[in-house]
Amino acid sequence: MDEFLHEHPATPRTKDEKQAVINRLKRIEGQVRGIQKMVDEDRYCVDILVQISAINAALKKVGFEVAERHIKHCVSDAVKSGEGYAAIDELMGVMKQFSK
């Protein structure tokens, strides 16, 4: 898998796609700062755990959106150019990491 990483040109995200991902990540960043504040204020552990769970869900959602775009553009392009097996192997390796 590692030998295929970054060997093929990425399909650039549109300005809107990029901004949507950045906005989601900034929201998540704000949630993380909120948890830091909760810990500093000695808030109830269960409340902190609920917020951690929400962040995990938000990160997974962003990850699946990025993966979907990758499949529709990069993997699709690789299949069309005859490099489909390598692109699929690369994607499967990443998805295995993602699902841990």
QUISULGI-V75606 format. One record per residue. N is the residue number from 1. PSI is psi as a letter, one per 40 degrees, with the letter a starting at -180 (NA if undefined). Layout:
n=N psi=PSI
n=N psi=PSI
This chain:
n=1 psi=d
n=2 psi=d
n=3 psi=d
n=4 psi=d
n=5 psi=h
n=6 psi=e
n=7 psi=d
n=8 psi=i
n=9 psi=h
n=10 psi=i
n=11 psi=h
n=12 psi=i
n=13 psi=i
n=14 psi=i
n=15 psi=d
n=16 psi=d
n=17 psi=d
n=18 psi=d
n=19 psi=d
n=20 psi=d
n=21 psi=d
n=22 psi=d
n=23 psi=d
n=24 psi=d
n=25 psi=d
n=26 psi=d
n=27 psi=d
n=28 psi=d
n=29 psi=d
n=30 psi=d
n=31 psi=d
n=32 psi=d
n=33 psi=d
n=34 psi=d
n=35 psi=d
n=36 psi=d
n=37 psi=d
n=38 psi=d
n=39 psi=d
n=40 psi=d
n=41 psi=e
n=42 psi=f
n=43 psi=i
n=44 psi=h
n=45 psi=d
n=46 psi=d
n=47 psi=d
n=48 psi=d
n=49 psi=d
n=50 psi=d
n=51 psi=d
n=52 psi=d
n=53 psi=d
n=54 psi=d
n=55 psi=d
n=56 psi=d
n=57 psi=d
n=58 psi=d
n=59 psi=d
n=60 psi=d
n=61 psi=d
n=62 psi=d
n=63 psi=d
n=64 psi=d
n=65 psi=d
n=66 psi=d
n=67 psi=d
n=68 psi=d
n=69 psi=d
n=70 psi=d
n=71 psi=d
n=72 psi=d
n=73 psi=c
n=74 psi=d
n=75 psi=d
n=76 psi=d
n=77 psi=d
n=78 psi=d
n=79 psi=d
n=80 psi=d
n=81 psi=e
n=82 psi=e
n=83 psi=f
n=84 psi=d
n=85 psi=d
n=86 psi=d
n=87 psi=d
n=88 psi=d
n=89 psi=d
n=90 psi=d
n=91 psi=d
n=92 psi=d
n=93 psi=d
n=94 psi=d
n=95 psi=d
n=96 psi=d
n=97 psi=d
n=98 psi=d
n=99 psi=e
n=100 psi=NA
